């Protein structure tokens, strides 16, 4: 997914989307959108309001209507609802659990 305006950077993240300890990375908003639309995203997670909000904010950020960090935050919320881990966002919780 490419924007006519070029790639919109975000703070990097890694999402555990293809199974236990199998992370994919995202450095741009279009990579976030690609992960949301991939077949790897849990089907049950695609039926949530958080997923639809993340998809909409990704598109808005691609067109520079909103701050890309808003799209990143919406993506992280959707990932959590879908039961996915996100790094580095989960690092402090993982340290407490370990």
C-alpha positions in Angstrom: 0.0 0.0 0.0 1.6 3.2 -1.1 0.6 6.8 -0.6 0.9 9.3 -3.4 2.7 11.4 -0.8 5.5 8.9 -0.1 6.0 6.8 3.0 5.0 8.2 6.4 7.4 7.2 9.2 6.3 6.0 12.6 8.2 4.9 15.7 9.2 1.3 14.8 7.3 -1.6 16.2 7.3 -5.4 15.9 4.0 -7.3 16.2 3.8 -11.0 16.9 1.4 -11.7 14.1 2.5 -15.0 12.5 2.6 -17.2 15.6 4.4 -17.5 18.8 7.7 -15.4 18.8 7.3 -14.6 15.1 7.3 -10.9 14.7 6.9 -8.6 11.7 8.1 -5.1 11.8 6.6 -1.8 10.7 8.5 1.5 10.2 5.8 3.4 8.2 2.1 3.9 8.2 1.7 1.9 5.0 3.4 -1.0 6.6 0.9 -0.7 9.5 -2.0 -0.8 7.0 -0.4 -3.7 5.2 -0.3 -5.7 8.5 -3.9 -4.8 9.3 -5.0 -6.1 5.9 -2.8 -9.2 5.8 -4.2 -12.7 6.0 -2.1 -13.1 9.1 -4.2 -10.7 11.2 -6.6 -12.9 13.3 -10.0 -13.1 11.7 -11.8 -12.5 15.1 -9.7 -9.3 15.4 -11.0 -8.0 12.1 -14.5 -7.8 13.5 -13.7 -5.3 16.3 -14.2 -1.6 16.4 -10.5 -1.2 17.3 -9.5 -2.9 14.0 -11.8 -0.6 12.0 -10.5 2.4 13.8 -6.9 1.4 13.2 -7.6 0.9 9.5 -9.3 4.3 9.2 -6.6 6.1 11.1 -3.9 4.4 9.0 -5.6 5.7 5.8 -6.0 9.2 7.3 -2.3 9.3 8.3 -1.3 8.2 4.8 -3.1 11.3 3.5 -1.5 13.5 6.2 -4.9 14.2 7.8 -3.7 13.1 11.2 -0.5 12.5 13.1 1.1 9.1 12.2 1.5 8.4 16.0 -2.3 8.4 16.2 -2.4 5.7 13.6 0.4 3.8 15.5 -1.5 4.0 18.8 -4.7 2.8 17.1 -2.8 -0.1 15.6 -1.4 -1.1 19.0 -4.9 -1.0 20.5 -6.2 -3.2 17.7 -3.3 -5.6 18.1 -4.0 -6.0 21.8 -7.7 -6.7 21.2 -6.7 -9.3 18.7 -4.4 -10.9 21.3 -1.1 -9.9 19.6 2.0 -8.7 21.4 3.7 -5.5 20.2 7.3 -4.6 20.9 8.7 -2.3 22.2 5.3 -1.3 23.7 5.0 -4.6 25.7 8.6 -4.6 27.1 7.8 -3.3 30.6 4.9 -5.7 31.0 7.0 -8.6 29.8 9.8 -7.7 32.3 7.3 -7.6 35.1 5.9 -11.0 34.1 9.4 -12.6 33.7 
